[in-house]
């Protein structure tokens, strides 16, 4: 317990120092993007890592958070924070609604169904032009705070709060219930666990957190177009969780940081950067199937022995 508090204190110090150490506008923007990716990775890890549900539609909830908040602010004059709460609620409710159908599916069937949901959401964003402006996009979106450093502090602070919330959740009996469903749903049901209810809980909470990340995205980039939420984003989120170590709390955070900064650090390689990026991901999956966290744990165990 004491180590956890020390870890949180160190995380706070690092977050406070980062905008001062990295003081160029471009890299501060990457810090904001990284904080949003941490939220997205945490949201998917709750469903994929702890409940064992292969959800490939997480980009849809990210989009719902972004579009609902932006439309309420730009078209209806809502305050940012009220619009954010409405967007988070909308994403969470859609997640629960999807879970009502998804709880009957497992494995690749659930993956296909959730992927289909992401495709449908993307097509709605393109074709419902009266509301979303379609491919023309929505422009002139202002962030909730004035500077990039302040936006980083805001998003990173919220990401840390969400981490603490989920960390306490998965350490509680609720976390044990979700892991039981992941390991063997039939055995969990024989012990009186209502798998459908807890799957819906995980889907809804994960969707709400993805919607929370989406709330900050439009103000960060200043525009909102459907292409920012295509199905590739869902695979990117899944890669963050797998590379870091799904089923752990710190793993998705590490995965989000690595896969946010790695493409930027490889920009000097030009067209080869995507090949190097893909090769790096392949090597991680082949030689570290449990992710970076499991590899580090194994290495530390060997060094101690």
HELIX and SHEET records of a PDB file:
HELIX    1   1 UNK A    2  UNK A   21  1                                  20    
HELIX    2   2 UNK A   25  UNK A   45  1                                  21    
HELIX    3   3 UNK A   46  UNK A   50  3                                   5    
HELIX    4   4 UNK A   58  UNK A   76  1                                  19    
HELIX    5   5 UNK A   80  UNK A  102  1                                  23    
HELIX    6   6 UNK A  107  UNK A  127  1                                  21    
HELIX    7   7 UNK A  129  UNK A  132  1                                   4    
HELIX    8   8 UNK A  134  UNK A  136  5                                   3    
HELIX    9   9 UNK A  148  UNK A  171  1                                  24    
HELIX   10  10 UNK A  173  UNK A  183  1                                  11    
HELIX   11  11 UNK A  185  UNK A  190  1                                   6    
HELIX   12  12 UNK A  195  UNK A  221  1                                  27    
HELIX   13  13 UNK A  226  UNK A  229  5                                   4    
HELIX   14  14 UNK A  232  UNK A  244  1                                  13    
HELIX   15  15 UNK A  249  UNK A  265  1                                  17    
HELIX   16  16 UNK A  267  UNK A  269  5                                   3    
HELIX   17  17 UNK A  272  UNK A  287  1                                  16    
HELIX   18  18 UNK A  291  UNK A  304  1                                  14    
SHEET    1   A 2 UNK A 138  UNK A 139  0                                        
SHEET    2   A 2 UNK A 223  UNK A 224 -1                                        
END                                                                             
